[in-house]
Amino acid sequence: MEKTADIWKKNTDLCRLNALSDNTIIALLGIEYTAIGDNFLQASMPVDSRTHQPHGLLHGGASVVLAETIGSVAANLVVGDDKVCVGLEVNANHIRSVKKGVVTGTATAVHIGYSTQVWQIEICNESQQLVCTSRLTVAVIDKPKQ
């Protein structure tokens, strides 16, 4: 199903987004896009040996990869074909530990400007408890000529 909501400037679907992840860190960590709404993008990631730190808990860096992935993709879906978004800054506050299961991140726009965007990404466990809250700032630049 194609989604063109108020904020999205590019048509896309979950199959297309997931296919773009082949041979990337996104695929390596098992991240999958799961929902596109009128003003949000969502993806899930397993909590397993790929995403654990040595004590068997979800690695904070894996949470940041999930957050930056969702926010960056969402940012690029709200610009025209002549622009791309690149990360400027990402931060994360790790609220709750997770040992197993799946975490799901949801990115929503805080600011969509001409030259910058700010995205809030909330990562929750399977009980919908907040695991990590992250904020991503991206620069909107001209698409490089090929």
trRosetta pair geometry for C-beta under 8 A, 3 or more apart (Angstrom, degrees):
i j d omega theta_ij theta_ji phi_ij phi_ji
1 13 6.0 145 67 -123 42 116
2 11 4.8 -6 -164 -168 118 109
2 12 7.2 128 -142 60 71 17
2 13 5.6 -75 -92 -60 47 103
3 8 6.4 67 120 38 88 169
3 11 7.2 150 61 -148 44 60
3 12 6.6 -33 50 66 91 66
3 13 6.7 132 1 -94 88 60
3 36 4.5 180 44 109 167 130
4 8 5.6 -138 -141 88 45 115
4 11 5.4 -35 -68 -95 103 80
5 8 5.0 78 46 12 75 108
5 36 7.7 -166 -8 150 123 95
5 37 7.0 42 -59 135 163 44
5 38 3.9 174 -151 -141 140 54
5 39 6.6 -130 130 -52 143 52
6 38 6.1 36 16 -179 95 96
6 39 6.9 -15 58 -73 104 91
7 38 7.4 101 14 156 95 60
7 39 5.4 86 2 -116 133 72
7 78 5.3 -32 158 -112 88 120
7 109 6.3 -172 -153 3 156 145
7 112 6.7 173 -150 -37 110 165
8 11 7.6 98 139 -85 122 33
8 12 7.4 -122 -167 22 134 98
8 36 7.7 42 -72 179 150 121
8 77 5.2 -33 -134 149 88 107
8 78 6.1 -88 -111 -88 36 69
9 77 6.9 157 43 155 69 51
9 78 5.5 95 3 -155 98 33
9 79 6.3 -126 48 77 140 8
9 80 5.8 -79 147 -77 148 51
10 76 7.6 -18 17 132 147 71
10 77 4.9 -117 48 -147 108 64
10 78 7.9 -100 10 -56 89 22
10 81 7.5 117 -93 -71 107 76
12 16 5.4 -130 -160 74 80 131
12 17 6.0 69 166 -51 125 97
12 36 7.0 166 87 -91 98 164
12 77 6.1 -79 4 -121 139 120
13 16 5.1 94 56 9 73 103
13 17 7.2 -144 96 -4 36 90
13 36 7.6 -126 -132 15 37 143
14 17 5.7 -57 -145 40 34 110
14 18 6.1 30 159 -16 69 108
14 33 5.0 -162 -141 103 81 106
14 34 7.0 45 -132 -122 135 12
14 35 7.6 -8 -83 -76 126 19
14 36 6.7 -154 -62 -12 83 105
15 18 6.0 -59 -146 40 27 107
15 19 6.3 30 155 -23 63 108
16 19 5.7 -56 -148 34 29 113
16 20 6.7 34 153 -24 63 102
17 20 5.8 -53 -156 27 33 113
17 21 7.3 36 148 -25 60 102
17 33 4.3 6 105 14 133 159
17 73 6.5 73 -145 -173 115 144
18 21 5.7 -51 -162 21 41 118
18 32 5.7 14 -113 -144 116 78
18 33 5.5 -133 -60 32 81 96
19 22 6.2 -17 -174 -17 48 110
21 24 5.3 -107 -166 46 56 119
21 26 3.9 -99 -147 99 109 127
21 27 4.8 144 138 -52 95 86
21 31 6.8 -143 -147 81 151 94
21 32 7.9 -141 41 -103 163 49
22 27 5.7 59 -119 -57 28 152
23 27 6.5 26 -10 36 18 144
24 27 5.5 104 53 10 67 93
24 28 7.0 -120 106 -3 40 94
25 28 5.1 -55 -144 39 38 120
25 29 6.2 26 161 -10 71 107
25 65 6.2 -108 135 -156 125 133
26 29 6.6 -67 -153 42 22 98
26 31 4.7 -82 -165 59 74 120
26 65 7.8 -170 -90 161 57 107
26 69 5.5 129 -102 -133 106 140
27 30 7.5 38 -176 -75 35 28
27 31 7.5 -85 -68 46 24 77
28 50 6.9 -179 148 -161 70 128
29 45 5.8 -12 139 -146 107 117
29 46 8.0 -174 160 47 66 78
29 50 5.5 167 -130 140 52 122
29 51 5.8 79 -155 -76 98 100
29 62 6.1 164 -143 -145 135 99
29 65 6.1 130 -16 108 167 143
29 66 7.5 -127 122 -66 145 84
30 45 6.0 115 87 -150 85 64
30 46 4.6 -19 103 20 148 106
30 48 7.5 36 18 36 156 118
30 50 6.1 122 -4 68 111 154
30 51 7.6 -90 39 -33 110 118
31 43 5.4 32 -179 157 96 127
31 44 7.2 170 -147 86 55 38
31 45 4.7 -21 -94 -90 74 95
31 65 7.5 -136 -47 125 142 101
31 66 6.0 180 -108 -110 126 80
31 69 5.9 34 151 104 165 167
32 43 6.2 176 90 -157 33 85
32 44 5.7 -14 60 57 85 85
32 45 7.8 162 18 -79 64 48
33 36 7.5 20 168 -50 118 90
33 41 7.0 -44 -142 -179 108 98
33 42 7.1 113 -161 87 63 51
33 43 4.7 -49 -99 -96 48 94
33 70 7.9 142 -106 -110 84 83
33 73 7.5 -106 -88 114 127 163
34 42 5.1 -60 66 110 91 100
34 43 5.9 142 5 -119 85 33
34 44 5.1 48 -31 -9 137 102
34 104 6.8 -56 39 -134 148 113
35 40 7.5 14 110 104 102 100
35 41 7.5 168 92 -157 62 38
35 42 4.0 14 54 47 95 122
36 40 7.6 -180 -154 91 38 57
36 41 5.7 -5 -111 -111 72 72
36 42 7.5 -147 -67 24 35 78
37 40 4.5 19 48 49 113 89
37 41 7.7 -149 27 -68 72 33
37 42 7.6 53 -9 -13 100 108
39 108 6.0 43 133 -139 93 92
39 109 6.7 -98 -175 23 93 98
40 74 7.7 -41 -163 -119 36 140
40 106 5.4 1 -177 -175 130 97
40 107 6.3 154 -157 76 72 51
40 108 4.9 -35 -97 -83 93 82
41 70 5.6 178 102 -169 104 89
41 73 6.3 -142 140 94 162 104
41 74 4.2 -157 16 -82 133 105
41 77 7.2 126 -62 25 139 148
41 106 7.5 162 81 -152 39 53
41 107 5.0 -9 58 54 87 106
42 70 7.1 5 -129 -138 19 133
42 104 6.2 13 -175 178 106 103
42 105 6.8 173 -148 89 60 49
42 106 4.7 -16 -99 -101 91 75
42 107 7.5 -169 -77 18 43 70
43 66 6.6 -160 92 -161 111 89
43 69 6.6 -69 61 106 159 115
43 70 5.0 -154 19 -85 115 106
43 104 7.2 -179 94 -150 32 65
43 105 5.7 -8 60 57 77 94
44 102 5.1 11 -178 176 118 117
44 103 6.8 164 -152 86 67 40
44 104 4.5 -30 -96 -97 84 80
44 105 7.6 172 -88 17 34 67
45 51 6.3 118 149 -85 114 158
45 62 6.9 178 144 161 149 105
45 66 4.9 -101 -16 -94 145 128
45 102 6.9 156 77 -157 34 71
45 103 5.6 -16 60 61 87 88
45 104 7.9 168 17 -86 65 36
45 105 7.5 24 0 -6 106 105
46 50 7.1 67 81 49 104 115
46 51 6.6 167 94 9 64 132
46 101 7.7 -158 -150 119 61 27
46 102 5.6 -45 -103 -100 51 75
47 51 5.5 -97 -127 83 47 126
47 52 7.2 88 180 -70 72 76
47 58 4.9 -61 -129 -82 114 102
47 98 4.9 -109 -108 125 165 115
47 99 6.8 114 135 111 131 20
47 100 5.4 -176 94 -138 105 20
47 101 5.4 18 38 58 115 58
47 102 6.7 -159 2 -86 84 21
47 103 6.0 77 -48 -17 107 97
48 51 6.2 71 47 29 52 92
48 52 6.8 -79 128 -28 22 102
48 100 7.0 54 -85 -132 62 74
49 52 5.7 -44 -127 18 31 119
50 62 7.8 120 122 -117 74 137
51 58 5.8 -10 135 -136 106 72
51 59 5.8 -144 173 25 57 97
51 62 4.0 112 -150 -156 91 165
52 55 8.0 -147 177 67 98 44
52 56 5.6 -25 -157 -136 131 31
52 57 6.5 118 -147 60 77 25
52 58 6.8 -69 -104 -93 49 28
52 59 6.2 95 153 -32 14 94
53 56 7.7 -54 70 16 61 18
53 57 5.7 -16 42 65 100 79
53 58 7.5 28 -2 113 90 19
53 59 4.1 129 -53 -94 86 83
53 60 7.5 17 -49 4 135 71
56 99 5.8 17 139 -141 96 92
57 97 4.7 -51 -147 -161 128 111
57 98 6.7 113 -163 64 74 44
57 99 6.0 -55 -105 -91 58 62
58 62 6.1 -117 -176 68 80 125
58 63 6.4 76 146 -51 116 102
58 97 6.7 170 33 -161 91 59
58 98 4.3 29 -14 62 127 96
58 99 7.6 -112 -24 -72 78 19
58 103 6.7 59 -120 -26 156 141
58 131 7.1 9 68 -180 156 135
59 62 4.3 91 69 -2 94 104
59 63 7.3 -161 96 -5 54 81
60 63 5.5 -51 -155 33 40 115
60 64 6.5 40 148 -19 68 102
60 92 6.6 158 -176 102 96 135
60 94 5.0 -74 -111 -64 107 142
60 132 7.5 147 -138 -105 72 135
61 64 5.4 -51 -149 35 38 113
61 65 6.5 43 150 -22 66 99
62 65 5.5 -46 -149 32 36 114
62 66 6.6 38 150 -18 64 102
63 66 5.7 -53 -152 36 33 112
63 67 6.3 32 151 -18 67 107
63 92 6.0 136 110 -169 111 152
63 94 6.6 132 50 -100 162 97
63 103 7.3 -39 -107 108 87 161
63 123 5.7 -152 -151 45 100 170
63 131 6.9 -145 -117 122 132 110
63 132 4.3 111 -179 -16 141 171
63 134 7.3 174 143 -48 96 132
64 67 5.6 -52 -143 39 33 112
64 68 6.0 27 160 -14 68 108
64 90 6.1 114 -162 130 100 131
64 92 5.0 -117 -87 -20 89 148
64 134 6.7 154 -115 -115 61 144
65 68 6.1 -58 -140 42 26 104
65 69 6.0 32 157 -25 62 110
66 69 5.8 -58 -148 34 25 115
66 70 6.5 17 161 -12 63 107
66 103 7.0 38 172 97 178 115
66 105 4.9 153 145 -16 110 144
66 121 7.7 170 116 160 80 140
66 123 6.2 84 100 -102 133 132
67 70 6.3 -61 -150 38 27 103
67 71 6.1 16 160 -10 65 115
67 90 6.6 139 105 -165 115 122
67 92 6.1 170 18 -91 160 115
67 105 5.8 -151 -88 -146 57 151
67 107 7.7 130 -157 -82 60 101
67 121 4.0 151 -143 90 88 150
67 123 6.5 -83 -70 -43 94 118
67 132 6.9 -105 -54 118 127 124
67 134 3.7 9 -154 69 157 160
67 136 6.5 174 145 -46 95 116
68 71 5.9 -60 -138 46 29 108
68 72 5.7 29 164 -21 67 113
68 87 6.3 1 -153 -95 114 144
68 90 5.1 -38 -84 -100 106 159
68 134 7.7 -92 -48 152 62 147
68 136 5.8 143 -112 -104 61 134
69 72 6.2 -60 -143 37 20 107
69 73 6.4 13 162 -13 60 111
70 73 6.2 -61 -148 39 26 106
70 74 6.2 25 157 -17 64 111
70 105 5.0 -157 -8 108 155 121
70 106 7.5 -134 166 -136 155 10
70 107 4.2 177 134 -27 107 124
70 119 7.9 -163 109 146 83 142
70 121 5.6 126 75 -122 122 127
71 74 5.8 -58 -145 39 29 111
71 75 6.2 33 156 -24 65 107
71 90 7.6 159 57 -111 149 109
71 107 4.8 -179 -83 -127 60 138
71 119 3.8 163 -140 85 103 144
71 121 5.3 -90 -53 -50 107 124
71 134 7.6 -117 -32 111 138 113
71 136 3.6 112 132 44 162 151
71 138 7.3 175 141 -33 102 118
72 75 5.6 -52 -147 33 30 114
72 76 6.5 24 156 -14 63 106
72 85 6.4 -174 -153 100 66 109
72 87 6.2 -50 -91 -59 114 98
72 136 7.0 -102 -51 166 68 153
72 138 6.6 133 -112 -85 67 139
73 76 5.9 -59 -151 39 31 108
73 77 6.5 32 151 -23 64 107
74 77 5.7 -59 -152 32 33 113
74 78 6.9 18 157 -12 65 108
74 107 4.6 -154 -8 104 154 136
74 109 7.3 -154 143 -61 125 86
74 119 6.0 123 78 -119 129 147
75 78 6.4 -71 -157 36 31 102
75 79 7.2 17 155 -14 65 109
75 85 3.8 -110 129 96 119 169
75 117 4.9 163 -130 76 106 148
75 119 6.2 -105 -60 -37 98 133
75 136 7.6 -112 -39 114 131 122
75 138 4.7 53 -160 39 167 157
75 140 7.8 -143 172 -82 107 87
76 79 6.3 -60 -147 33 38 106
76 84 6.3 -2 -119 -147 103 63
76 85 5.0 -135 -71 29 69 105
78 109 7.2 44 -36 -78 168 142
78 112 5.7 -78 138 -138 147 135
78 117 7.2 124 72 -110 129 152
79 83 4.0 -96 163 86 130 121
79 84 7.1 -179 84 -91 146 16
79 85 6.2 159 -6 -40 141 99
79 140 5.8 172 -100 -139 141 115
80 83 5.5 79 59 15 73 101
81 143 7.2 -33 149 -24 53 155
82 142 6.6 -35 155 -145 86 72
82 143 5.4 -136 -174 11 36 112
83 140 5.3 6 -178 -177 131 95
83 141 6.7 148 -154 77 77 32
83 142 6.4 -66 -106 -111 61 31
83 143 5.9 -126 -90 -38 7 86
84 140 7.7 166 84 -151 30 55
84 141 6.0 -25 65 65 77 83
84 142 7.9 15 22 120 81 19
84 143 5.0 101 -20 -100 99 73
84 144 7.5 -31 18 -1 138 77
85 117 6.3 -30 -130 29 137 127
85 138 4.1 39 178 150 107 141
85 139 6.9 161 -151 77 61 40
85 140 5.5 -30 -96 -96 79 64
85 141 7.6 141 -103 18 28 74
86 138 6.2 150 71 -160 27 91
86 139 5.5 -19 61 57 84 92
86 141 6.2 -4 10 12 111 122
87 90 6.2 -26 -161 -35 126 105
87 136 6.6 -69 -125 -165 96 103
87 137 7.6 94 -160 81 60 53
87 138 5.6 -56 -98 -104 39 80
87 139 7.9 19 104 14 7 79
88 116 7.3 -29 1 -130 150 106
88 137 4.6 -55 65 106 110 96
88 138 6.0 162 1 -120 89 22
88 139 5.2 100 -56 -30 113 91
89 136 7.4 172 91 -151 54 43
89 137 4.6 18 51 45 91 111
90 134 6.4 5 -174 -178 91 113
90 135 7.3 176 -148 88 49 47
90 136 4.9 -4 -106 -106 87 78
90 137 7.6 -154 -69 26 47 65
91 134 6.5 177 89 -149 48 67
91 135 5.5 3 52 51 92 87
92 132 5.5 -4 -170 -175 108 114
92 133 7.2 159 -152 83 58 39
92 134 4.2 -17 -99 -98 81 98
93 132 6.7 162 80 -155 48 62
93 133 5.2 -6 54 58 100 88
93 134 7.5 -171 21 -75 61 52
94 97 7.9 46 162 -77 111 59
94 131 7.3 -25 -153 156 67 67
94 132 5.2 -22 -109 -102 56 93
95 130 5.1 7 71 118 157 96
95 131 6.0 173 56 179 94 16
95 132 6.2 -169 11 -82 87 33
95 133 6.6 56 -32 -5 123 90
96 125 6.9 -82 99 -21 129 125
96 129 5.8 -18 42 131 169 115
96 130 6.5 123 5 94 117 57
96 131 4.9 -89 62 -116 92 55
97 131 7.9 94 -100 -145 4 92
98 101 6.5 -96 -175 51 114 105
98 103 6.0 173 32 -64 174 115
98 125 5.3 177 -100 -100 123 116
98 131 5.7 -14 -31 -126 121 135
101 125 6.4 61 91 -164 141 91
101 126 4.9 -101 177 -18 139 126
102 125 8.0 127 83 -158 47 54
102 126 5.9 83 56 -70 80 100
103 123 5.2 28 164 177 120 103
103 124 6.7 167 -157 81 76 32
103 125 5.8 -45 -104 -97 79 50
103 126 7.9 -94 -87 -39 41 64
103 131 5.6 -67 -132 34 128 159
103 132 7.9 42 -179 19 146 106
104 123 7.0 168 85 -149 32 60
104 124 5.7 -22 62 60 84 83
105 121 5.2 10 -176 -179 113 105
105 122 6.9 162 -148 81 62 38
105 123 4.4 -26 -91 -93 86 81
105 124 7.9 155 -87 14 38 64
105 132 8.0 -32 -100 73 104 105
105 134 7.9 -13 -142 33 126 122
106 121 6.9 165 78 -149 37 59
106 122 5.4 -14 55 57 91 88
106 124 7.8 6 2 5 104 106
107 119 5.0 4 -167 176 106 124
107 120 7.1 153 -149 79 55 43
107 121 4.7 -21 -92 -95 77 87
107 136 7.7 -25 -132 30 119 126
108 119 7.0 154 76 -157 30 75
108 120 5.5 -19 63 62 83 94
109 112 5.1 -7 -169 -44 144 102
109 117 6.7 -64 -137 -169 101 105
109 118 7.4 101 -165 79 62 56
109 119 5.9 -48 -104 -104 48 73
109 120 7.9 94 -178 18 4 80
110 118 4.2 -51 67 103 113 103
110 119 6.4 -175 7 -101 89 16
110 120 5.2 94 -49 -25 109 99
110 135 7.3 -1 -6 -140 150 104
111 116 7.1 16 111 109 119 90
111 117 6.1 -178 96 -150 72 45
111 118 4.2 43 38 31 100 101
112 117 5.2 10 -115 -120 54 101
113 116 5.1 17 60 61 120 65
113 117 6.3 -167 31 -77 70 54
113 140 7.4 -158 90 8 69 131
114 140 6.7 -139 148 68 36 139
115 139 6.7 -23 166 -154 73 73
115 140 5.4 -147 -148 51 25 96
116 137 6.3 -8 -171 -172 113 94
116 138 6.8 157 -155 82 62 49
116 139 5.9 -37 -99 -108 73 49
116 140 6.5 -141 -69 2 20 90
117 137 7.3 166 84 -152 48 50
117 138 5.0 -5 56 56 95 97
117 140 6.4 83 -18 -47 98 106
118 135 6.5 -3 -173 -175 97 101
118 136 7.2 161 -155 85 49 49
118 137 5.2 -16 -102 -100 78 76
118 138 8.0 -177 -80 20 34 68
119 135 7.1 161 83 -156 49 53
119 136 4.6 -10 59 60 99 99
119 137 7.9 -176 21 -76 69 31
119 138 7.4 25 -1 -3 108 107
120 133 7.4 -17 -170 -170 91 91
120 134 7.5 148 -162 83 46 52
120 135 5.7 -21 -104 -103 62 77
121 133 7.5 156 85 -159 56 45
121 134 4.4 -17 64 67 103 101
121 135 7.4 -177 20 -82 77 27
121 136 6.5 41 -11 -7 117 109
122 130 6.3 -66 -167 -123 100 97
122 132 7.8 163 -159 88 39 55
122 133 5.6 -10 -110 -110 69 77
122 134 7.9 -170 -74 28 28 71
123 130 7.5 90 75 -159 53 59
123 131 4.8 -66 109 65 94 103
123 132 4.2 10 49 55 121 93
123 133 7.4 -151 24 -72 76 34
123 134 7.1 41 -12 0 106 109
124 127 7.9 -126 167 73 99 51
124 128 5.1 3 169 -147 142 38
124 129 6.1 146 -156 67 86 31
124 130 5.8 -50 -98 -93 80 38
124 131 6.0 152 -122 0 21 92
125 128 7.3 -75 69 -6 62 13
125 129 5.1 -5 38 54 106 89
125 131 5.3 110 -42 -55 84 118
130 133 6.4 0 -172 -50 122 96
